[in-house]
Amino acid sequence: MFSAKFKAKAKKNILLYIGLLFLYIALLTRIFVSKQVSLFFLAIAICFKLAFAFQRIKKTTYKVGYELVLFIVGLSLFLTGVYAPLPDFICSPFLLIIPGLAMKISSVVILIRKLKKA
C-alpha cells in the first residue's frame, strides 16, 4: 500500500509522530477531562520530541542552532497559555497558545530541513 521510500522516512521519524500523537491526546484531555491528565500527556509528548531531536543530532553531523531557542520559547508560551488561570490572567490564553504552537512547528520544520542538508 505504501512505498518503501515512505516507510523508510516514517520509520526514521517515528519518535516525532508519536510525540505529535501524545500532543493531540493532551489537547483533547485538556478539553474533555482535566488539566492534570493533560499535563501528563504533554510531558510525554515533550519527551518524545526531545528524544527525536537528540537522536537526530547524535546520528548526523547536525549542529544545534536557533531552532532550539524557538522550541523552548514556543513551549514556554504554549504551556503558559494552556495552564494559565483564566480569570486572573492578563490576556487571552489563545494569544499565547497560537504563537507557541507556531514556534514549535517552525522549530521542527527547521530541524528537519537542516537534517536533510546534513
C-alpha positions as CSV (number, residue, x, y, z in Angstrom):
1,M,0.0,0.0,0.0
2,F,2.8,2.5,0.9
3,S,6.0,2.7,-0.9
4,A,9.3,1.5,0.6
5,K,10.6,5.1,0.5
6,F,7.6,6.4,2.5
7,K,8.0,3.5,5.0
8,A,11.7,4.3,5.5
9,K,11.0,8.0,6.1
10,A,8.2,7.2,8.5
11,K,10.5,4.8,10.4
12,K,13.1,7.5,10.8
13,N,10.6,10.0,12.2
14,I,8.6,7.6,14.4
15,L,9.5,9.4,17.6
16,L,8.3,12.7,16.2
17,Y,5.0,11.2,15.1
18,I,4.4,9.6,18.5
19,G,5.2,12.9,20.2
20,L,2.6,14.6,18.0
21,L,0.1,12.0,18.8
22,F,0.6,12.5,22.5
23,L,0.3,16.3,22.0
24,Y,-3.1,15.8,20.3
25,I,-4.1,13.5,23.2
26,A,-3.0,16.1,25.7
27,L,-5.1,18.8,23.9
28,L,-8.2,16.5,23.9
29,T,-7.8,15.5,27.5
30,R,-7.4,19.2,28.4
31,I,-10.7,20.0,26.8
32,F,-12.7,16.9,27.9
33,V,-11.1,15.6,31.1
34,S,-8.8,17.8,33.2
35,K,-5.6,19.8,33.3
36,Q,-3.7,17.3,35.4
37,V,-4.3,14.4,33.0
38,S,-3.4,16.7,30.1
39,L,-0.2,17.8,31.7
40,F,0.9,14.1,32.0
41,F,0.3,13.5,28.2
42,L,2.0,16.8,27.4
43,A,5.1,15.8,29.3
44,I,5.2,12.5,27.4
45,A,4.9,14.4,24.1
46,I,7.8,16.7,25.0
47,C,10.0,13.7,26.0
48,F,9.3,12.1,22.6
49,K,10.1,15.3,20.7
50,L,13.3,15.8,22.6
51,A,14.3,12.2,22.1
52,F,13.7,12.7,18.4
53,A,15.9,15.8,18.3
54,F,18.7,14.2,20.3
55,Q,18.6,11.0,18.2
56,R,18.9,13.0,15.0
57,I,21.7,15.1,16.5
58,K,23.6,12.0,17.6
59,K,23.2,10.2,14.2
60,T,24.2,13.1,11.9
61,T,26.6,16.0,11.8
62,Y,23.8,18.3,12.8
63,K,24.8,21.5,14.7
64,V,22.2,22.9,17.1
65,G,21.1,26.4,16.2
66,Y,18.4,28.9,16.8
67,E,15.6,26.3,16.3
68,L,16.3,25.1,19.8
69,V,15.6,28.6,21.1
70,L,12.4,28.6,19.1
71,F,11.4,25.3,20.5
72,I,12.0,26.4,24.1
73,V,10.3,29.8,23.8
74,G,7.4,28.2,21.9
75,L,7.0,25.5,24.5
76,S,7.0,28.1,27.3
77,L,4.4,30.2,25.6
78,F,2.2,27.2,24.8
79,L,2.4,25.8,28.4
80,T,1.7,29.3,29.8
81,G,-1.3,29.7,27.6
82,V,-2.7,26.2,28.3
83,Y,-2.2,26.2,32.1
84,A,-2.7,29.9,33.0
85,P,-5.6,30.5,35.3
86,L,-8.3,32.1,33.0
87,P,-10.0,34.6,35.4
88,D,-6.7,36.1,36.8
89,F,-4.7,36.1,33.6
90,I,-3.8,39.4,31.8
91,C,-4.7,38.4,28.2
92,S,-6.5,35.6,26.4
93,P,-4.6,32.3,26.6
94,F,-5.0,31.9,22.8
95,L,-2.7,34.8,22.4
96,L,0.0,32.6,23.9
97,I,-1.1,29.2,22.6
98,I,-1.2,30.1,18.9
99,P,2.3,31.8,18.7
100,G,3.7,29.0,20.9
101,L,2.4,26.3,18.6
102,A,3.7,28.3,15.6
103,M,7.2,28.5,17.1
104,K,7.2,24.8,18.0
105,I,6.1,23.8,14.5
106,S,8.6,26.1,12.8
107,S,11.4,24.7,15.0
108,V,10.6,21.2,13.9
109,V,10.4,22.2,10.3
110,I,13.8,24.0,10.6
111,L,15.3,20.9,12.3
112,I,14.1,18.6,9.5
113,R,15.4,20.9,6.8
114,K,18.8,21.1,8.5
115,L,18.9,17.4,8.9
116,K,18.2,16.9,5.2
117,K,21.1,19.1,4.3
118,A,23.5,17.3,6.8
